[in-house]
Amino acid sequence: MTLMLSTNEIIFGGGIIKKTPKLEDYIVTQELGDNSETVSCLALDRDSKLHS
């Protein structure tokens, strides 16, 4: 099961920010840019054909 959320902002504060390593290592943008949905659909289609 996969859960995806879309948020406008994530606020870290207090002690958690001191325990978290560089946030840049965790919060990144997608590498495929605006094409991510199309590429994902094509990959799922290919995968479904390989396993059918």
Backbone atoms as SQL, in Angstrom:
CREATE TABLE atoms (id INTEGER PRIMARY KEY, chain TEXT, resi INTEGER, resn TEXT, atom TEXT, x REAL, y REAL, z REAL);
INSERT INTO atoms VALUES
  (1, 'A', 1, 'MET', 'N', 0.847, -1.164, 0.000),
  (2, 'A', 1, 'MET', 'CA', 0.000, 0.000, 0.000),
  (3, 'A', 1, 'MET', 'C', 0.895, 1.230, 0.000),
  (4, 'A', 2, 'THR', 'N', 0.519, 2.207, -0.790),
  (5, 'A', 2, 'THR', 'CA', 1.270, 3.447, -0.873),
  (6, 'A', 2, 'THR', 'C', 0.362, 4.607, -0.502),
  (7, 'A', 3, 'LEU', 'N', 0.874, 5.505, 0.287),
  (8, 'A', 3, 'LEU', 'CA', 0.133, 6.688, 0.681),
  (9, 'A', 3, 'LEU', 'C', 0.919, 7.904, 0.240),
  (10, 'A', 4, 'MET', 'N', 0.265, 8.765, -0.509),
  (11, 'A', 4, 'MET', 'CA', 0.924, 9.983, -0.968),
  (12, 'A', 4, 'MET', 'C', 0.142, 11.179, -0.452),
  (13, 'A', 5, 'LEU', 'N', 0.856, 12.160, 0.018),
  (14, 'A', 5, 'LEU', 'CA', 0.241, 13.379, 0.521),
  (15, 'A', 5, 'LEU', 'C', 0.784, 14.567, -0.237),
  (16, 'A', 6, 'SER', 'N', -0.033, 15.561, -0.385),
  (17, 'A', 6, 'SER', 'CA', 0.405, 16.806, -1.003),
  (18, 'A', 6, 'SER', 'C', 0.168, 17.921, 0.010),
  (19, 'A', 7, 'THR', 'N', 1.235, 18.515, 0.467),
  (20, 'A', 7, 'THR', 'CA', 1.119, 19.581, 1.449),
  (21, 'A', 7, 'THR', 'C', 1.739, 20.860, 0.909),
  (22, 'A', 8, 'ASN', 'N', 1.302, 21.960, 1.458),
  (23, 'A', 8, 'ASN', 'CA', 1.870, 23.248, 1.058),
  (24, 'A', 8, 'ASN', 'C', 3.161, 23.538, 1.795),
  (25, 'A', 9, 'GLU', 'N', 3.226, 23.097, 3.046),
  (26, 'A', 9, 'GLU', 'CA', 4.442, 23.324, 3.815),
  (27, 'A', 9, 'GLU', 'C', 4.524, 22.328, 4.956),
  (28, 'A', 10, 'ILE', 'N', 5.736, 22.060, 5.367),
  (29, 'A', 10, 'ILE', 'CA', 6.006, 21.195, 6.514),
  (30, 'A', 10, 'ILE', 'C', 6.828, 22.035, 7.486),
  (31, 'A', 11, 'ILE', 'N', 6.365, 22.123, 8.717),
  (32, 'A', 11, 'ILE', 'CA', 7.038, 22.965, 9.707),
  (33, 'A', 11, 'ILE', 'C', 7.700, 22.066, 10.749),
  (34, 'A', 12, 'PHE', 'N', 9.008, 22.168, 10.867),
  (35, 'A', 12, 'PHE', 'CA', 9.760, 21.463, 11.892),
  (36, 'A', 12, 'PHE', 'C', 10.202, 22.480, 12.924),
  (37, 'A', 13, 'GLY', 'N', 10.095, 22.124, 14.178),
  (38, 'A', 13, 'GLY', 'CA', 10.542, 23.048, 15.212),
  (39, 'A', 13, 'GLY', 'C', 10.902, 22.305, 16.480),
  (40, 'A', 14, 'GLY', 'N', 11.366, 23.032, 17.454),
  (41, 'A', 14, 'GLY', 'CA', 11.703, 22.433, 18.736),
  (42, 'A', 14, 'GLY', 'C', 12.855, 21.458, 18.635),
  (43, 'A', 15, 'GLY', 'N', 12.762, 20.366, 19.386),
  (44, 'A', 15, 'GLY', 'CA', 13.841, 19.385, 19.444),
  (45, 'A', 15, 'GLY', 'C', 14.015, 18.577, 18.179),
  (46, 'A', 16, 'ILE', 'N', 12.944, 18.400, 17.395),
  (47, 'A', 16, 'ILE', 'CA', 13.050, 17.575, 16.188),
  (48, 'A', 16, 'ILE', 'C', 14.021, 18.166, 15.179),
  (49, 'A', 17, 'ILE', 'N', 14.088, 19.455, 15.085),
  (50, 'A', 17, 'ILE', 'CA', 14.982, 20.079, 14.119),
  (51, 'A', 17, 'ILE', 'C', 16.441, 19.856, 14.513),
  (52, 'A', 18, 'LYS', 'N', 16.707, 19.703, 15.789),
  (53, 'A', 18, 'LYS', 'CA', 18.079, 19.449, 16.252),
  (54, 'A', 18, 'LYS', 'C', 18.490, 18.000, 16.012),
  (55, 'A', 19, 'LYS', 'N', 17.521, 17.089, 15.962),
  (56, 'A', 19, 'LYS', 'CA', 17.809, 15.674, 15.752),
  (57, 'A', 19, 'LYS', 'C', 17.852, 15.297, 14.277),
  (58, 'A', 20, 'THR', 'N', 17.313, 16.132, 13.413),
  (59, 'A', 20, 'THR', 'CA', 17.233, 15.815, 11.991),
  (60, 'A', 20, 'THR', 'C', 18.507, 16.253, 11.289),
  (61, 'A', 21, 'PRO', 'N', 19.126, 15.318, 10.544),
  (62, 'A', 21, 'PRO', 'CA', 20.270, 15.724, 9.720),
  (63, 'A', 21, 'PRO', 'C', 19.809, 16.712, 8.647),
  (64, 'A', 22, 'LYS', 'N', 20.659, 17.034, 7.741),
  (65, 'A', 22, 'LYS', 'CA', 20.333, 18.028, 6.725),
  (66, 'A', 22, 'LYS', 'C', 19.003, 17.698, 6.052),
  (67, 'A', 23, 'LEU', 'N', 18.057, 18.621, 6.120),
  (68, 'A', 23, 'LEU', 'CA', 16.743, 18.400, 5.519),
  (69, 'A', 23, 'LEU', 'C', 16.827, 18.267, 4.003),
  (70, 'A', 24, 'GLU', 'N', 17.848, 18.837, 3.385),
  (71, 'A', 24, 'GLU', 'CA', 18.009, 18.736, 1.937),
  (72, 'A', 24, 'GLU', 'C', 18.176, 17.285, 1.490),
  (73, 'A', 25, 'ASP', 'N', 18.628, 16.419, 2.410),
  (74, 'A', 25, 'ASP', 'CA', 18.783, 15.006, 2.075),
  (75, 'A', 25, 'ASP', 'C', 17.440, 14.280, 2.049),
  (76, 'A', 26, 'TYR', 'N', 16.422, 14.849, 2.659),
  (77, 'A', 26, 'TYR', 'CA', 15.119, 14.197, 2.762),
  (78, 'A', 26, 'TYR', 'C', 14.050, 14.855, 1.905),
  (79, 'A', 27, 'ILE', 'N', 14.107, 16.144, 1.757),
  (80, 'A', 27, 'ILE', 'CA', 13.095, 16.871, 1.012),
  (81, 'A', 27, 'ILE', 'C', 13.707, 17.291, -0.316),
  (82, 'A', 28, 'VAL', 'N', 13.327, 16.607, -1.368),
  (83, 'A', 28, 'VAL', 'CA', 13.887, 16.860, -2.689),
  (84, 'A', 28, 'VAL', 'C', 12.762, 16.976, -3.712),
  (85, 'A', 29, 'THR', 'N', 13.072, 17.547, -4.842),
  (86, 'A', 29, 'THR', 'CA', 12.101, 17.611, -5.930),
  (87, 'A', 29, 'THR', 'C', 12.272, 16.377, -6.807),
  (88, 'A', 30, 'GLN', 'N', 11.248, 16.082, -7.580),
  (89, 'A', 30, 'GLN', 'CA', 11.320, 14.922, -8.466),
  (90, 'A', 30, 'GLN', 'C', 12.306, 15.184, -9.592),
  (91, 'A', 31, 'GLU', 'N', 13.001, 14.153, -10.004),
  (92, 'A', 31, 'GLU', 'CA', 14.019, 14.315, -11.033),
  (93, 'A', 31, 'GLU', 'C', 13.418, 14.449, -12.428),
  (94, 'A', 32, 'LEU', 'N', 12.210, 13.952, -12.621),
  (95, 'A', 32, 'LEU', 'CA', 11.608, 13.974, -13.950),
  (96, 'A', 32, 'LEU', 'C', 10.833, 15.251, -14.237),
  (97, 'A', 33, 'GLY', 'N', 10.744, 16.128, -13.270),
  (98, 'A', 33, 'GLY', 'CA', 10.056, 17.394, -13.480),
  (99, 'A', 33, 'GLY', 'C', 8.592, 17.206, -13.852),
  (100, 'A', 34, 'ASP', 'N', 8.135, 17.930, -14.864),
  (101, 'A', 34, 'ASP', 'CA', 6.739, 17.880, -15.275),
  (102, 'A', 34, 'ASP', 'C', 6.367, 16.583, -15.992),
  (103, 'A', 35, 'ASN', 'N', 7.343, 15.765, -16.330),
  (104, 'A', 35, 'ASN', 'CA', 7.074, 14.519, -17.053),
  (105, 'A', 35, 'ASN', 'C', 6.887, 13.317, -16.133),
  (106, 'A', 36, 'SER', 'N', 6.933, 13.513, -14.832),
  (107, 'A', 36, 'SER', 'CA', 6.907, 12.373, -13.906),
  (108, 'A', 36, 'SER', 'C', 5.631, 11.549, -14.027),
  (109, 'A', 37, 'GLU', 'N', 4.473, 12.192, -14.219),
  (110, 'A', 37, 'GLU', 'CA', 3.225, 11.440, -14.319),
  (111, 'A', 37, 'GLU', 'C', 3.209, 10.571, -15.569),
  (112, 'A', 38, 'THR', 'N', 3.637, 11.124, -16.691),
  (113, 'A', 38, 'THR', 'CA', 3.643, 10.385, -17.950),
  (114, 'A', 38, 'THR', 'C', 4.598, 9.212, -17.890),
  (115, 'A', 39, 'VAL', 'N', 5.790, 9.434, -17.391),
  (116, 'A', 39, 'VAL', 'CA', 6.793, 8.368, -17.303),
  (117, 'A', 39, 'VAL', 'C', 6.328, 7.279, -16.345),
  (118, 'A', 40, 'SER', 'N', 5.700, 7.664, -15.245),
  (119, 'A', 40, 'SER', 'CA', 5.192, 6.675, -14.285),
  (120, 'A', 40, 'SER', 'C', 4.108, 5.812, -14.907),
  (121, 'A', 41, 'CYS', 'N', 3.199, 6.416, -15.649),
  (122, 'A', 41, 'CYS', 'CA', 2.142, 5.657, -16.314),
  (123, 'A', 41, 'CYS', 'C', 2.716, 4.683, -17.332),
  (124, 'A', 42, 'LEU', 'N', 3.683, 5.130, -18.101),
  (125, 'A', 42, 'LEU', 'CA', 4.309, 4.249, -19.089),
  (126, 'A', 42, 'LEU', 'C', 5.045, 3.099, -18.410),
  (127, 'A', 43, 'ALA', 'N', 5.709, 3.377, -17.298),
  (128, 'A', 43, 'ALA', 'CA', 6.428, 2.326, -16.570),
  (129, 'A', 43, 'ALA', 'C', 5.451, 1.309, -15.981),
  (130, 'A', 44, 'LEU', 'N', 4.331, 1.776, -15.439),
  (131, 'A', 44, 'LEU', 'CA', 3.329, 0.849, -14.904),
  (132, 'A', 44, 'LEU', 'C', 2.726, -0.007, -16.001),
  (133, 'A', 45, 'ASP', 'N', 2.477, 0.591, -17.162),
  (134, 'A', 45, 'ASP', 'CA', 1.933, -0.166, -18.288),
  (135, 'A', 45, 'ASP', 'C', 2.924, -1.237, -18.730),
  (136, 'A', 46, 'ARG', 'N', 4.176, -0.870, -18.869),
  (137, 'A', 46, 'ARG', 'CA', 5.204, -1.835, -19.272),
  (138, 'A', 46, 'ARG', 'C', 5.326, -2.960, -18.253),
  (139, 'A', 47, 'ASP', 'N', 5.307, -2.600, -16.983),
  (140, 'A', 47, 'ASP', 'CA', 5.430, -3.593, -15.910),
  (141, 'A', 47, 'ASP', 'C', 4.247, -4.542, -15.920),
  (142, 'A', 48, 'SER', 'N', 3.048, -4.043, -16.158),
  (143, 'A', 48, 'SER', 'CA', 1.861, -4.901, -16.166),
  (144, 'A', 48, 'SER', 'C', 1.906, -5.881, -17.332),
  (145, 'A', 49, 'LYS', 'N', 2.460, -5.455, -18.468),
  (146, 'A', 49, 'LYS', 'CA', 2.583, -6.346, -19.632),
  (147, 'A', 49, 'LYS', 'C', 3.648, -7.407, -19.406),
  (148, 'A', 50, 'LEU', 'N', 4.693, -7.076, -18.686),
  (149, 'A', 50, 'LEU', 'CA', 5.751, -8.047, -18.401),
  (150, 'A', 50, 'LEU', 'C', 5.284, -9.129, -17.434),
  (151, 'A', 51, 'HIS', 'N', 4.355, -8.790, -16.541),
  (152, 'A', 51, 'HIS', 'CA', 3.911, -9.730, -15.510),
  (153, 'A', 51, 'HIS', 'C', 2.549, -10.341, -15.798),
  (154, 'A', 52, 'SER', 'N', 2.060, -10.186, -17.021),
  (155, 'A', 52, 'SER', 'CA', 0.749, -10.774, -17.337),
  (156, 'A', 52, 'SER', 'C', 0.875, -12.013, -18.180);
